[in-house]
Amino acid sequence: MSDKQKKPQKLKARLPRGFVDRSASDIRAVNEMTAKIRAVYEHYGFDPVETPLFEYTDALGKFLPDSDRPNEGVFSLQDDDEQWMSLRYDLTAPLARHVAENFNEIQLPYRTYRAGYVFRNEKPGPGRFRQFMQFDADTVGAPGVQADAEMCMMMADTLEALGIKRGDYVVRVNNRKVLDGVLEAIGLGGDDQSGQRLNVLRAIDKLDKFGPEGVALLLGPGRKDESGDFTKGAGLNSEQVDKVLFFVDIKDYAESAAQLAELVAGTSKGSEGVEELNFIGSLVTSAGYQSDRIKIDPSVVRGLEYYTGPVYEAELQFDVTNEKGEKVVFGSVGGGGRYDGLVSRFMGQPVPATGFSIGVSRLMTALKNLGKLGQDEVIEPVLVTVMDGDVEAMGRYQRFTQQLRAAGIRAEMFQGNWKKFGNQLKYADRRGCPVAIIQGGDERAQGVVQLKDLIEGKRLSGEIEDNASWREARVAQETVPEADLVAKVQAILAAQAEDRKRAG
């Protein structure tokens, strides 16, 4: 074996599957969006709270997405005390733990909002990531459905605050109790039928994916997909299937309310659920929210294994072009519902709760499609160039930079290899800097600086054809006293802003 040391291999830079790096423009867009959402929540009297990214795995429990096994669907590690911890997969389970742990100190009703990243240990795909941001609002300790009605109104107000106009969105409302009543009416009540009820709920949850025909197969004998794989059905007979499909296929609640009430009459929960839907409808209408904004719609089937009462979903109704070039309705950007059992499992006593979650990344995509996000101007920094590297010169350059910053102007002093001045101007050009400040030894001796209007200079270089045009144009470079530096930069930036305004 050779004594010569092997050359160490370079690490390969690679992004983990299902994760993304975020650019400055994306970060600014998210900040702009979440600031508007936060303002609405604050206006409704909600306060912020923050929980850690990690929770003990048993705190997440059976509420993991589409899973009966505690560790599936989450990223987990074992601590040095041999307890398992997992990255949170949503913001609701951590809130339930927080409320239970601090129950004696919390003022009920507890009205709070949170924004943060959540993690799913699932197979990534197009538009499906393992890390994404949610923005939640919840009320804990409010048993009446007026709290659910308020959530729906707040969701509608949030979408409008983000610039989505009426007619382009709707908040749809259903009630898990009504579906429980339908299931009881077709003979699936009682604890001994819990397994079959769960299969029915999972079949209904595929309505958007497979349509009524596919769901009918999943409710009945089962469904074979295009690859030949067979999914066993819930085993309902044709009459039972028809009643379930009637419920989830209701398009106009007002027209079908009497028939629905008749279907669930005599069931333990169904009639109560219908009354709650009617109450929510009356409350939101009284507050000025008509059915074009908040709509009672039994086809909403989200989270039926999770929620215990009203469920609601915010949908955007305009068309977008998907990755296949097809026109499709944008669809859901958030939703929620009543989850009275989530906090209670820590407490051993009833703790009512309701809330909703906005998918920040998905909503950001929608807002960009509408031109409602990322439109604010971001002015790149004024660049103070470096001509000399001695202490006295560097001190001056830094002083100029700080003077600009103190005046509210975004500015930076060049920190790269200053000995190649051309590279500094190339850097300014690539960065989109609006102004470059230049001071060599001669200028320093005279107490002046050169200001180069880089935006105007770029335009002039492409448009000016003769000396007369040059004289008529705004001067792209000029020399000013050091004392006038800030005022002159402000004047140049104002002129550039006026040019953009005229052009736009």
KELO-188964 format. One record per residue (C-alpha): residue in three letters; z, y, x. Coordinates in Angstrom, 1 decimal, always signed. Example, Ala and Ser with C-alpha at 12.3 -4.5 7.8 and 13.67 -1.06 7.14 Angstrom:
{"ala", {+7.8, -4.5, +12.3}}
{"ser", {+7.1, -1.1, +13.7}}
***
This chain:
{"met", {+0.0, +0.0, +0.0}}
{"ser", {-0.9, +3.4, +1.4}}
{"asp", {+1.9, +5.7, +2.5}}
{"lys", {-0.2, +8.6, +1.4}}
{"gln", {+1.3, +10.1, -1.8}}
{"lys", {-0.8, +9.8, -4.9}}
{"lys", {-2.0, +13.1, -6.3}}
{"pro", {+0.0, +13.7, -9.5}}
{"gln", {-2.2, +13.6, -12.6}}
{"lys", {-2.5, +16.7, -14.7}}
{"leu", {-1.1, +16.5, -18.1}}
{"lys", {-3.7, +16.7, -20.9}}
{"ala", {-3.1, +19.6, -23.3}}
{"arg", {-3.3, +18.2, -26.8}}
{"leu", {-2.0, +19.2, -30.2}}
{"pro", {-0.2, +16.5, -32.1}}
{"arg", {-2.1, +15.1, -35.1}}
{"gly", {-1.3, +16.9, -38.4}}
{"phe", {+0.0, +20.1, -36.7}}
{"val", {-1.7, +23.4, -36.1}}
{"asp", {-1.3, +26.4, -33.8}}
{"arg", {-1.2, +29.7, -35.7}}
{"ser", {-3.1, +32.8, -34.6}}
{"ala", {-1.9, +36.3, -34.7}}
{"ser", {-4.0, +37.1, -37.8}}
{"asp", {-2.6, +34.1, -39.6}}
{"ile", {+1.0, +35.0, -38.7}}
{"arg", {+0.4, +38.6, -39.9}}
{"ala", {-1.2, +37.4, -43.1}}
{"val", {+1.8, +35.1, -43.8}}
{"asn", {+4.3, +38.0, -43.0}}
{"glu", {+2.4, +40.3, -45.4}}
{"met", {+2.4, +37.7, -48.2}}
{"thr", {+6.0, +36.6, -47.8}}
{"ala", {+7.2, +40.2, -47.8}}
{"lys", {+5.5, +40.7, -51.2}}
{"ile", {+7.0, +37.5, -52.6}}
{"arg", {+10.5, +38.4, -51.2}}
{"ala", {+10.3, +41.8, -52.9}}
{"val", {+9.8, +40.2, -56.3}}
{"tyr", {+12.6, +37.8, -55.8}}
{"glu", {+15.0, +40.6, -54.7}}
{"his", {+13.9, +42.6, -57.7}}
{"tyr", {+15.0, +39.7, -59.9}}
{"gly", {+18.4, +39.7, -58.2}}
{"phe", {+18.0, +36.7, -55.9}}
{"asp", {+19.6, +36.6, -52.5}}
{"pro", {+18.3, +34.9, -49.3}}
{"val", {+20.0, +31.8, -47.8}}
{"glu", {+18.9, +29.7, -44.8}}
{"thr", {+19.5, +26.0, -44.1}}
{"pro", {+18.7, +24.1, -40.9}}
{"leu", {+15.5, +22.1, -40.3}}
{"phe", {+17.5, +18.9, -39.9}}
{"glu", {+19.7, +17.2, -42.5}}
{"tyr", {+21.5, +13.9, -42.5}}
{"thr", {+19.0, +11.4, -43.8}}
{"asp", {+21.3, +10.2, -46.5}}
{"ala", {+21.4, +13.7, -47.9}}
{"leu", {+17.7, +13.3, -48.7}}
{"gly", {+18.3, +10.0, -50.4}}
{"lys", {+15.9, +8.6, -52.9}}
{"phe", {+14.2, +11.9, -53.5}}
{"leu", {+11.8, +11.3, -50.6}}
{"pro", {+8.2, +11.8, -51.8}}
{"asp", {+6.6, +8.7, -53.2}}
{"ser", {+9.0, +6.4, -51.4}}
{"asp", {+11.8, +4.0, -52.2}}
{"arg", {+12.9, +3.6, -48.5}}
{"pro", {+15.2, +6.3, -47.0}}
{"asn", {+13.3, +6.8, -43.7}}
{"glu", {+9.7, +6.7, -45.0}}
{"gly", {+7.9, +10.0, -45.3}}
{"val", {+10.3, +11.9, -42.9}}
{"phe", {+10.7, +12.4, -39.2}}
{"ser", {+14.0, +11.0, -38.1}}
{"leu", {+16.2, +10.6, -35.1}}
{"gln", {+19.6, +9.0, -34.4}}
{"asp", {+22.3, +11.3, -33.1}}
{"asp", {+24.7, +10.4, -30.3}}
{"asp", {+27.3, +9.5, -33.1}}
{"glu", {+24.7, +7.0, -34.4}}
{"gln", {+24.1, +9.0, -37.6}}
{"trp", {+20.5, +9.4, -38.7}}
{"met", {+19.1, +12.9, -39.1}}
{"ser", {+15.7, +13.9, -40.5}}
{"leu", {+13.6, +17.0, -40.5}}
{"arg", {+13.6, +18.4, -44.0}}
{"tyr", {+10.6, +17.5, -46.2}}
{"asp", {+11.3, +20.3, -48.7}}
{"leu", {+13.8, +23.1, -49.2}}
{"thr", {+15.4, +21.8, -52.4}}
{"ala", {+17.4, +18.9, -51.0}}
{"pro", {+19.0, +21.0, -48.3}}
{"leu", {+19.9, +23.6, -50.9}}
{"ala", {+21.6, +20.9, -52.9}}
{"arg", {+23.7, +19.8, -49.9}}
{"his", {+24.5, +23.5, -49.1}}
{"val", {+25.7, +24.1, -52.7}}
{"ala", {+27.8, +21.0, -52.8}}
{"glu", {+29.4, +21.6, -49.4}}
{"asn", {+30.3, +25.2, -50.2}}
{"phe", {+30.8, +24.8, -54.0}}
{"asn", {+34.3, +26.5, -54.0}}
{"glu", {+33.0, +29.6, -52.2}}
{"ile", {+29.7, +30.0, -54.1}}
{"gln", {+29.5, +32.3, -57.1}}
{"leu", {+27.8, +30.6, -60.0}}
{"pro", {+25.1, +31.0, -61.2}}
{"tyr", {+23.9, +30.9, -57.6}}
{"arg", {+20.5, +32.7, -57.4}}
{"thr", {+18.9, +32.3, -54.0}}
{"tyr", {+15.5, +32.1, -52.2}}
{"arg", {+14.4, +30.5, -48.9}}
{"ala", {+11.3, +30.4, -46.9}}
{"gly", {+10.7, +27.9, -44.1}}
{"tyr", {+8.7, +25.0, -42.6}}
{"val", {+9.0, +21.5, -44.0}}
{"phe", {+7.8, +18.3, -42.5}}
{"arg", {+6.1, +15.2, -43.9}}
{"asn", {+5.7, +12.0, -41.9}}
{"glu", {+2.4, +11.1, -43.6}}
{"lys", {-1.1, +10.4, -42.5}}
{"pro", {-2.8, +13.7, -41.9}}
{"gly", {-6.2, +14.5, -43.3}}
{"pro", {-8.5, +17.5, -44.1}}
{"gly", {-6.2, +20.3, -45.4}}
{"arg", {-3.2, +17.9, -45.3}}
{"phe", {-0.7, +18.8, -42.5}}
{"arg", {+2.6, +17.3, -41.4}}
{"gln", {+4.2, +20.8, -41.1}}
{"phe", {+3.7, +23.6, -43.6}}
{"met", {+5.6, +26.5, -45.1}}
{"gln", {+7.2, +26.7, -48.5}}
{"phe", {+8.9, +29.7, -50.3}}
{"asp", {+11.4, +28.6, -52.9}}
{"ala", {+13.6, +30.3, -55.5}}
{"asp", {+16.4, +28.5, -57.3}}
{"thr", {+19.2, +29.1, -59.8}}
{"val", {+22.1, +26.7, -59.6}}
{"gly", {+24.8, +26.6, -62.3}}
{"ala", {+22.6, +27.9, -65.3}}
{"pro", {+22.3, +25.1, -67.9}}
{"gly", {+20.2, +27.1, -70.5}}
{"val", {+16.4, +26.9, -70.4}}
{"gln", {+16.4, +30.7, -70.3}}
{"ala", {+16.8, +30.2, -66.6}}
{"asp", {+13.6, +28.1, -66.6}}
{"ala", {+11.8, +30.8, -68.6}}
{"glu", {+12.9, +33.4, -66.0}}
{"met", {+11.5, +31.2, -63.2}}
{"cys", {+8.2, +31.1, -65.0}}
{"met", {+8.1, +34.9, -65.5}}
{"met", {+9.1, +35.4, -61.8}}
{"met", {+6.3, +33.1, -60.7}}
{"ala", {+3.8, +35.1, -62.8}}
{"asp", {+5.1, +38.4, -61.4}}
{"thr", {+4.9, +37.1, -57.9}}
{"leu", {+1.2, +36.1, -58.3}}
{"glu", {+0.4, +39.6, -59.7}}
{"ala", {+2.3, +41.3, -56.9}}
{"leu", {+0.0, +39.4, -54.5}}
{"gly", {-3.0, +40.9, -56.1}}
{"ile", {-4.0, +38.0, -58.4}}
{"lys", {-5.1, +39.5, -61.6}}
{"arg", {-4.5, +38.2, -65.1}}
{"gly", {-7.0, +35.6, -66.1}}
{"asp", {-7.2, +34.3, -62.6}}
{"tyr", {-3.9, +32.4, -62.9}}
{"val", {-1.7, +30.7, -65.4}}
{"val", {+1.8, +29.2, -65.3}}
{"arg", {+1.8, +26.0, -67.2}}
{"val", {+5.1, +24.6, -68.7}}
{"asn", {+6.0, +21.1, -69.8}}
{"asn", {+9.3, +19.2, -70.3}}
{"arg", {+10.3, +15.9, -68.9}}
{"lys", {+12.5, +15.2, -71.9}}
{"val", {+9.5, +15.2, -74.2}}
{"leu", {+7.8, +12.5, -72.1}}
{"asp", {+11.1, +10.6, -72.1}}
{"gly", {+10.9, +10.8, -75.9}}
{"val", {+7.3, +9.6, -76.0}}
{"leu", {+8.3, +6.6, -73.8}}
{"glu", {+11.3, +5.8, -76.0}}
{"ala", {+9.0, +6.1, -79.1}}
{"ile", {+6.7, +3.4, -77.6}}
{"gly", {+9.5, +1.1, -76.8}}
{"leu", {+10.3, +2.0, -73.2}}
{"gly", {+13.8, +3.4, -73.8}}
{"gly", {+17.0, +1.9, -72.3}}
{"asp", {+18.1, +1.0, -68.7}}
{"asp", {+16.3, -2.3, -68.8}}
{"gln", {+13.0, -0.6, -69.1}}
{"ser", {+13.5, +1.8, -66.1}}
{"gly", {+11.1, -0.1, -63.8}}
{"gln", {+8.2, +0.1, -66.4}}
{"arg", {+9.0, +3.7, -67.1}}
{"leu", {+8.7, +4.5, -63.4}}
{"asn", {+5.3, +2.8, -63.3}}
{"val", {+4.2, +4.9, -66.3}}
{"leu", {+5.3, +8.1, -64.7}}
{"arg", {+3.5, +7.2, -61.5}}
{"ala", {+0.3, +6.4, -63.5}}
{"ile", {+0.5, +9.8, -65.3}}
{"asp", {+1.0, +11.6, -62.0}}
{"lys", {-2.5, +10.4, -61.1}}
{"leu", {-4.1, +12.3, -64.0}}
{"asp", {-5.7, +15.0, -61.8}}
{"lys", {-7.0, +12.4, -59.3}}
{"phe", {-8.4, +9.7, -61.7}}
{"gly", {-8.8, +11.5, -65.1}}
{"pro", {-7.8, +10.0, -68.5}}
{"glu", {-9.9, +6.9, -68.0}}
{"gly", {-8.4, +6.0, -64.7}}
{"val", {-4.9, +6.7, -65.9}}
{"ala", {-5.5, +4.5, -69.0}}
{"leu", {-6.3, +1.6, -66.6}}
{"leu", {-3.1, +2.3, -64.6}}
{"leu", {-1.1, +2.4, -67.8}}
{"gly", {-2.6, -0.8, -69.0}}
{"pro", {-3.8, -3.8, -66.9}}
{"gly", {-4.5, -2.0, -63.7}}
{"arg", {-7.3, -0.3, -61.8}}
{"lys", {-9.7, -1.4, -59.1}}
{"asp", {-11.0, +1.4, -56.8}}
{"glu", {-14.4, +1.7, -55.2}}
{"ser", {-13.4, -0.3, -52.2}}
{"gly", {-12.3, -3.2, -54.4}}
{"asp", {-8.5, -2.7, -53.9}}
{"phe", {-6.6, -3.4, -57.1}}
{"thr", {-3.6, -1.4, -58.3}}
{"lys", {-1.4, -3.3, -60.8}}
{"gly", {-0.9, -1.3, -64.0}}
{"ala", {+2.2, -0.6, -66.1}}
{"gly", {+1.3, -3.2, -68.6}}
{"leu", {+1.3, -1.1, -71.8}}
{"asn", {-0.8, -2.2, -74.8}}
{"ser", {-3.6, -0.1, -76.2}}
{"glu", {-1.5, +1.6, -78.8}}
{"gln", {+1.2, +2.5, -76.3}}
{"val", {-1.6, +3.8, -73.9}}
{"asp", {-3.1, +5.9, -76.7}}
{"lys", {+0.2, +7.6, -77.5}}
{"val", {+0.9, +8.4, -73.8}}
{"leu", {-2.6, +9.8, -73.3}}
{"phe", {-2.3, +11.9, -76.5}}
{"phe", {+0.8, +13.6, -75.0}}
{"val", {-0.7, +14.4, -71.6}}
{"asp", {-4.1, +15.3, -73.0}}
{"ile", {-2.8, +18.1, -75.3}}
{"lys", {-4.9, +21.2, -74.7}}
{"asp", {-3.5, +23.5, -77.4}}
{"tyr", {+0.2, +23.1, -77.8}}
{"ala", {+0.4, +25.2, -81.0}}
{"glu", {-2.2, +22.9, -82.7}}
{"ser", {-0.5, +19.7, -81.6}}
{"ala", {+3.2, +20.7, -81.8}}
{"ala", {+3.8, +19.2, -85.2}}
{"gln", {+2.1, +15.9, -84.3}}
{"leu", {+4.1, +15.8, -81.1}}
{"ala", {+7.4, +16.5, -82.9}}
{"glu", {+6.6, +13.7, -85.3}}
{"leu", {+5.8, +11.3, -82.4}}
{"val", {+9.2, +11.9, -80.7}}
{"ala", {+11.3, +12.3, -83.9}}
{"gly", {+14.4, +10.1, -83.8}}
{"thr", {+14.4, +9.7, -80.1}}
{"ser", {+17.4, +10.8, -78.1}}
{"lys", {+15.7, +13.3, -75.8}}
{"gly", {+12.2, +14.0, -77.2}}
{"ser", {+13.2, +16.3, -80.0}}
{"glu", {+15.5, +18.2, -77.7}}
{"gly", {+12.6, +18.6, -75.2}}
{"val", {+10.3, +20.0, -77.9}}
{"glu", {+13.0, +22.5, -79.0}}
{"glu", {+13.3, +23.6, -75.3}}
{"leu", {+9.6, +24.1, -75.0}}
{"asn", {+9.5, +26.1, -78.2}}
{"phe", {+12.5, +28.2, -77.0}}
{"ile", {+10.8, +28.9, -73.6}}
{"gly", {+7.6, +29.9, -75.4}}
{"ser", {+9.5, +32.4, -77.6}}
{"leu", {+11.5, +33.9, -74.7}}
{"val", {+8.4, +34.5, -72.5}}
{"thr", {+6.4, +35.9, -75.5}}
{"ser", {+9.3, +38.3, -76.4}}
{"ala", {+9.3, +39.5, -72.8}}
{"gly", {+5.6, +40.3, -72.9}}
{"tyr", {+4.1, +37.2, -71.3}}
{"gln", {+1.4, +35.8, -73.5}}
{"ser", {-0.2, +32.4, -73.2}}
{"asp", {-2.9, +33.7, -70.8}}
{"arg", {+0.0, +34.1, -68.3}}
{"ile", {+2.6, +31.4, -69.3}}
{"lys", {+1.3, +28.5, -71.3}}
{"ile", {+3.1, +25.5, -72.9}}
{"asp", {+1.0, +22.6, -71.7}}
{"pro", {+2.1, +18.9, -71.9}}
{"ser", {-0.5, +17.9, -69.3}}
{"val", {+1.7, +19.2, -66.5}}
{"val", {+3.1, +16.0, -64.9}}
{"arg", {+4.3, +17.1, -61.5}}
{"gly", {+7.5, +15.6, -60.1}}
{"leu", {+8.4, +13.6, -63.2}}
{"glu", {+10.5, +11.2, -61.1}}
{"tyr", {+12.4, +14.2, -59.8}}
{"tyr", {+12.8, +16.7, -62.6}}
{"thr", {+15.1, +16.3, -65.6}}
{"gly", {+13.9, +19.0, -68.1}}
{"pro", {+11.3, +21.8, -68.0}}
{"val", {+8.6, +21.5, -65.3}}
{"tyr", {+6.2, +24.2, -64.5}}
{"glu", {+3.1, +24.8, -62.3}}
{"ala", {+1.3, +27.9, -61.1}}
{"glu", {-2.5, +27.4, -61.1}}
{"leu", {-5.3, +29.6, -59.9}}
{"gln", {-8.3, +29.4, -62.2}}
{"phe", {-11.1, +30.9, -60.1}}
{"asp", {-13.8, +28.8, -58.4}}
{"val", {-14.0, +28.2, -54.7}}
{"thr", {-16.4, +26.2, -52.6}}
{"asn", {-14.9, +23.0, -51.1}}
{"glu", {-15.7, +21.3, -47.8}}
{"lys", {-18.6, +19.5, -49.6}}
{"gly", {-20.1, +22.7, -50.7}}
{"glu", {-19.1, +22.1, -54.3}}
{"lys", {-17.7, +24.7, -56.7}}
{"val", {-14.2, +23.7, -57.8}}
{"val", {-11.3, +25.4, -59.5}}
{"phe", {-8.7, +26.3, -56.8}}
{"gly", {-5.8, +24.7, -58.7}}
{"ser", {-2.1, +24.6, -58.0}}
{"val", {-0.3, +26.8, -55.5}}
{"gly", {+3.2, +26.0, -56.5}}
{"gly", {+5.5, +24.7, -59.1}}
{"gly", {+9.0, +23.5, -59.9}}
{"gly", {+11.4, +22.5, -62.7}}
{"arg", {+14.9, +21.6, -63.7}}
{"tyr", {+16.6, +19.1, -61.4}}
{"asp", {+20.1, +18.7, -62.8}}
{"gly", {+20.8, +15.5, -60.9}}
{"leu", {+20.2, +16.6, -57.4}}
{"val", {+23.4, +18.6, -56.7}}
{"ser", {+25.4, +16.4, -59.0}}
{"arg", {+25.0, +13.3, -56.8}}
{"phe", {+27.1, +15.1, -54.2}}
{"met", {+29.7, +16.3, -56.7}}
{"gly", {+30.4, +13.6, -59.2}}
{"gln", {+30.1, +16.2, -61.9}}
{"pro", {+27.2, +17.9, -63.7}}
{"val", {+25.7, +20.8, -61.8}}
{"pro", {+22.6, +22.2, -63.6}}
{"ala", {+19.8, +23.7, -61.4}}
{"thr", {+16.2, +24.9, -61.7}}
{"gly", {+13.8, +26.4, -59.3}}
{"phe", {+10.2, +26.5, -58.0}}
{"ser", {+8.4, +26.3, -54.7}}
{"ile", {+5.3, +28.1, -53.5}}
{"gly", {+3.0, +26.4, -51.0}}
{"val", {+2.6, +29.4, -48.6}}
{"ser", {-0.4, +28.0, -46.6}}
{"arg", {-2.4, +27.0, -49.7}}
{"leu", {-1.7, +30.3, -51.4}}
{"met", {-2.7, +32.2, -48.3}}
{"thr", {-6.1, +30.4, -48.4}}
{"ala", {-6.5, +31.5, -52.0}}
{"leu", {-5.6, +35.1, -51.3}}
{"lys", {-8.1, +35.2, -48.4}}
{"asn", {-10.8, +33.8, -50.7}}
{"leu", {-10.0, +36.8, -53.0}}
{"gly", {-10.0, +39.3, -50.2}}
{"lys", {-6.3, +40.1, -51.0}}
{"leu", {-4.8, +39.3, -47.6}}
{"gly", {-5.4, +40.3, -44.0}}
{"gln", {-7.2, +43.5, -45.1}}
{"asp", {-4.7, +45.8, -43.5}}
{"glu", {-5.9, +47.3, -40.2}}
{"val", {-4.3, +46.1, -37.0}}
{"ile", {-4.8, +48.7, -34.3}}
{"glu", {-4.8, +47.1, -30.9}}
{"pro", {-2.7, +48.8, -28.2}}
{"val", {-3.7, +51.8, -26.2}}
{"leu", {-4.1, +50.5, -22.6}}
{"val", {-2.5, +52.4, -19.7}}
{"thr", {-4.6, +51.3, -16.7}}
{"val", {-3.2, +50.9, -13.2}}
{"met", {-5.0, +52.5, -10.3}}
{"asp", {-2.3, +52.5, -7.6}}
{"gly", {+0.5, +50.0, -6.9}}
{"asp", {+3.1, +52.2, -5.2}}
{"val", {+6.5, +52.7, -6.9}}
{"glu", {+5.8, +56.4, -7.8}}
{"ala", {+2.5, +55.6, -9.4}}
{"met", {+3.8, +52.6, -11.3}}
{"gly", {+6.7, +54.7, -12.5}}
{"arg", {+4.3, +57.2, -14.0}}
{"tyr", {+2.2, +54.6, -15.7}}
{"gln", {+5.3, +53.1, -17.3}}
{"arg", {+6.5, +56.5, -18.4}}
{"phe", {+3.2, +57.2, -20.1}}
{"thr", {+3.5, +53.9, -21.9}}
{"gln", {+7.0, +54.5, -23.1}}
{"gln", {+6.1, +58.0, -24.3}}
{"leu", {+3.3, +56.6, -26.4}}
{"arg", {+5.6, +53.9, -27.8}}
{"ala", {+8.3, +56.5, -28.6}}
{"ala", {+5.7, +58.4, -30.7}}
{"gly", {+5.0, +55.2, -32.7}}
{"ile", {+1.8, +54.3, -30.9}}
{"arg", {+1.2, +50.7, -30.0}}
{"ala", {+0.7, +50.7, -26.2}}
{"glu", {+0.7, +48.5, -23.1}}
{"met", {+0.5, +49.0, -19.4}}
{"phe", {-1.9, +46.6, -17.7}}
{"gln", {+0.0, +43.7, -16.2}}
{"gly", {-2.8, +41.7, -14.6}}
{"asn", {-4.4, +42.1, -11.1}}
{"trp", {-4.7, +45.8, -11.0}}
{"lys", {-6.8, +45.9, -7.8}}
{"lys", {-10.0, +45.1, -9.7}}
{"phe", {-10.3, +48.1, -12.0}}
{"gly", {-13.4, +46.8, -13.7}}
{"asn", {-11.4, +43.8, -15.0}}
{"gln", {-9.0, +46.2, -16.7}}
{"leu", {-11.7, +47.8, -18.7}}
{"lys", {-13.2, +44.3, -19.5}}
{"tyr", {-9.7, +43.3, -20.7}}
{"ala", {-9.5, +46.5, -22.9}}
{"asp", {-13.0, +45.7, -24.3}}
{"arg", {-12.2, +42.1, -25.2}}
{"arg", {-8.8, +43.1, -26.6}}
{"gly", {-10.4, +45.8, -28.7}}
{"cys", {-8.1, +48.6, -27.3}}
{"pro", {-9.0, +52.0, -28.9}}
{"val", {-8.1, +54.2, -25.9}}
{"ala", {-7.7, +53.7, -22.1}}
{"ile", {-5.5, +56.0, -20.0}}
{"ile", {-6.6, +56.5, -16.4}}
{"gln", {-4.8, +58.3, -13.6}}
{"gly", {-5.8, +57.9, -9.9}}
{"gly", {-4.5, +59.7, -6.9}}
{"asp", {-6.5, +62.9, -7.6}}
{"glu", {-5.5, +63.1, -11.2}}
{"arg", {-1.9, +62.5, -10.3}}
{"ala", {-2.0, +65.4, -7.7}}
{"gln", {-3.3, +67.7, -10.5}}
{"gly", {-0.8, +66.4, -13.2}}
{"val", {-3.6, +65.3, -15.5}}
{"val", {-4.9, +62.0, -17.0}}
{"gln", {-8.3, +60.8, -18.1}}
{"leu", {-8.5, +59.5, -21.7}}
{"lys", {-11.4, +57.2, -22.5}}
{"asp", {-12.2, +56.7, -26.2}}
{"leu", {-13.3, +53.1, -26.0}}
{"ile", {-14.5, +52.9, -29.6}}
{"glu", {-16.6, +56.0, -29.4}}
{"gly", {-17.8, +55.0, -26.0}}
{"lys", {-19.0, +51.7, -27.2}}
{"arg", {-20.8, +53.3, -30.1}}
{"leu", {-22.4, +56.0, -28.0}}
{"ser", {-23.7, +53.5, -25.4}}
{"gly", {-25.7, +51.8, -28.2}}
{"glu", {-26.9, +54.9, -30.1}}
{"ile", {-27.4, +57.9, -27.8}}
{"glu", {-31.0, +58.3, -26.5}}
{"asp", {-31.1, +61.8, -25.0}}
{"asn", {-28.9, +64.5, -23.6}}
{"ala", {-29.0, +66.6, -26.8}}
{"ser", {-27.5, +63.7, -28.8}}
{"trp", {-24.8, +63.3, -26.1}}
{"arg", {-23.8, +66.9, -26.3}}
{"glu", {-23.5, +66.7, -30.2}}
{"ala", {-21.4, +63.5, -30.1}}
{"arg", {-17.7, +63.4, -29.9}}
{"val", {-16.7, +63.3, -26.2}}
{"ala", {-15.9, +59.7, -25.2}}
{"gln", {-13.9, +60.7, -22.1}}
{"glu", {-11.9, +63.8, -21.2}}
{"thr", {-9.2, +65.0, -18.9}}
{"val", {-6.0, +66.4, -20.3}}
{"pro", {-2.6, +67.6, -18.9}}
{"glu", {+0.1, +64.9, -18.8}}
{"ala", {+2.1, +67.0, -21.2}}
{"asp", {-0.7, +66.7, -23.8}}
{"leu", {-1.1, +63.0, -23.4}}
{"val", {+0.6, +61.8, -26.6}}
{"ala", {-0.9, +64.6, -28.9}}
{"lys", {-4.4, +63.9, -27.6}}
{"val", {-4.1, +60.1, -28.1}}
{"gln", {-2.9, +60.7, -31.6}}
{"ala", {-5.9, +63.0, -32.2}}
{"ile", {-8.3, +60.3, -30.9}}
{"leu", {-6.7, +57.6, -33.0}}
{"ala", {-6.9, +59.8, -36.1}}
{"ala", {-10.6, +60.5, -35.5}}
{"gln", {-11.3, +56.8, -35.1}}
{"ala", {-9.4, +56.1, -38.4}}
{"glu", {-11.5, +58.7, -40.1}}
{"asp", {-14.7, +57.1, -38.8}}
{"arg", {-13.5, +53.7, -40.1}}
{"lys", {-12.8, +55.2, -43.5}}
{"arg", {-16.3, +56.7, -43.7}}
{"ala", {-17.9, +53.5, -42.6}}
{"gly", {-15.8, +51.4, -45.0}}
***
